[in-house]
Amino acid sequence: MKKTKILIVEDESIVALDIKRTLEKLDYEITNTAFDYQGAINSVLMNKPDLILMDVNLGKSKDGIETAKKIKSFDDIPIIFLTAFSDEETINRAIQTKPVSYLIKPFKRDELKSNIMLGLYKNRGLKEDFINNNLICIGEDYYFNNDENKLYYKSLPINLGSKEVLLLKILLESKGQIVSFADLESLIWGSCIISDSTLRTLIYRLRTKLEYKFIETIPYVGCRIC
């Protein structure tokens, strides 16, 4: 059976070695021990782990939370924060990266093991649900669930307003074809009178959530998803 791969990001070498020995006794594979921001990024790119144990205080200009944000920007790897900090400000910053757990040092071996198992289970369950859903591929890891009216980047949900959902569905149904501005106004707002900027603003908001990709606007005519 393939072992679960874990990356340890910890700036104190003695602590990192202790965690490494503990995880190896629990039959996990350690991909690497990184000591700072750049080391962690490089390690993820070179040998993608299944889970990351991330110390908050890395003793450098960029801490573990900033490191986690960067990793999450290009790969959705579950992260468990390990830290001696339990103040509200640090916890709130960490929460923004959506970690699977937040362990306060010192922690027990059983506590570490249970948190790793829970983190892997949560992530595996999310990916299985994501794969099994009825998805429309937009491109470059963007997907739309037509049944649930949800947009995803990889397995991460992107919040859409009701009008944004409707606009996206209309464009996807006519993928590759230009839908006129007049038709969009009629399909989205019906007989309601809207200002000239209302539709333009709606298209702009949806484009930003797709990182300005996929939606092409033809001036004075309409737009389409390529």
N, C-alpha and C positions, 0 to 999 in steps of 0.2 A: 504493500500500500504506500502511495506517495505521501511523503511527510509534508506537513504544513510549514511553509517558509516564513520566517519572521525576521524583520530588520529591527535592530536595537539602535536607538539614537540617544546617546548618553555621553555627556562631556567628562564625567569622572570615570577614568579607566578601571578603577577597582570595583566600582558599582556595576559598570557594564560587564565586567568579567563575571561577577557574582550572578547577575541576571542571566548571562549566557550559559553558565553551568547549570543553573536551575532549569532553564528551558530545555537544554539537551537531556537532562534527566527525565523531563516530561515527554521526551521523544519528538521534539520540534527541531527543524533544521534552521540554523541561523545563517541568513544570507550574508550578513555583514554587521559590524559594529561601527556606526558613524558617530563622529564627535561634534559635528557642527552642521550648519545649514547646507553648505555646498556639498559636504560629504554625503549627507542624507539624500539630496537631490540626485547626485551622481549614482548612488547605490540603487535607488529606485529605478532609474533609467537603464542601468546595466543588468540588474537581476531583480525583476519585479517580485516583491514579497507578497504573501497573502495577507499579512497584517504587520503593522508597525507599532512598536513600543516607543513612545516619544517623550523624552524628558522636556519639561517646559523651560527650565533654565539651562541654556547651553553655554552660558558664559561668553557669548559673542554678541556682535551687533544685532543679529537676528535670532530671536528665541525659537523655542519649539512650536509655538502657536503660529508664528509667521512661516516657519518651515512647513507646517501642516497645511496652511492655506495654499502655499505654492504647489505642494504635491497634489492637493485636491483639485487644483486648476487644470491638471492634465491627466490625472488618474484617480479613480474612486477606490482607494485602498482603505480598509478600516483602520482607524488609529485609536490607540489607547494612550492617554496621557499619564505619565508618571511624574509626580511632583511633590515637593514639600510645601507648596503654596496652596492654601485653601481660602484665600481672601476672595471676596465677591467679584472684584474687578477682574482678577485672573480667570476665575471660573467663567464669567460672562464672555470674556474674549475667547476662551477655549470652546465654549458652546457654539460659537459662530462657525466653527469648522466641522460641526456635527460629528464629534468623536463617538465611538461606541461605548467608551467608558473613561473614567477619570479616577485614577488610583492615587491616594495620598500616601507618601512615604512616611515611615517604613510600612511595608505591607507583607502579609504572609504568603508563603508559597501557594497554599490552597486558594487564597484570594486572587492571586495572579492567574492561576490555572483556570478558575471559574470565569473570570472576566475575559480571558482569551477565548474560551469555548463559546461564551455568550456572544462575543463580538463576531466570531466566524459564523455562528449560526444565524445571527441577524443579517449579515451581509449575504450569506448564501441564500437565505430565504428571499431577500429583496431581489437578487439576480434571477432566481427561478421564477418569481412572480413576473418580473419584467420580461423575461424571454417568452413565457407562456401567453402573455397578453396579445391581443390582436393589434399589431402595430403597423403603421405606415412609415416606411423609411423616407425621410426628407433628404438626407445626405449628411456626410461627415459626422456620423454618430448622433444625429438629431432624429427623433422618432415622435410620431403622434399616435396616441391611442384613440381611435375613432369611437370606441364604445364608451370610454370614460371621459372623453374630451380633455385629455391631458397631453402636454408636450414634455418630452424628455430629452436631455442631453446625456447619452450613454444611459445609465440607470437613474440619473438625478432628475427629479421633476422640476419643471420651470413653471412658475405661476403665471396663468393667463386670465385676463378678465373675460367676461361673457362675450363681449363684442369681438375681442381678439380671437377667441375660440371660433366664433362664427366666421370671421374673415379668413382664418386659416383653413377651415373646412371647405369654404367656397373655392379658395385657390387650389387646394389639393384635389378637389373633385374635377377641376379643369386644368390639372397639372400640364404645363407646357403651352397652354393656350392663354391668350390675353383676355382678361375679364374687364369690361369697361367700367369706368368710374360710376357711370349712371346705373349700371346693373348692380354694382356693389352697394351703392346707396339704397337702391330699392330692396335688395335682398336682406340688408342688415337693418335698415330703419323703416322699411315699408313706406307708408304715406307721410311719415313725419318729416317736417321741414328741418333741414340741418344747415349750418353755415358751411362756407366753402372749405374752411380749415378742419372741420370735424373728421372727415374721412382721411384727409392727409395726415392728421395727427395719429389716427388709429393705425394707419399703415406704418408710420414711423415707429410707433411703440412696438409693433409686432416685429419689425425689422431689427430693432435693437436686441430683442430677446433671441433672435436667430443670428446675432453677431453680424448684422448687415449682409448676411449671405442669403442666397436662394430667391428672395423676392426682387424681381426686376420691375421698375416703374417706367412706363412709357409716357412721357409728358403729354398732357391733354387727351390721352387715350384711355389708359387703364394700367393694370399690372398683372403679373403672373408669377407663379413659382416655376423655376426652370427645372 
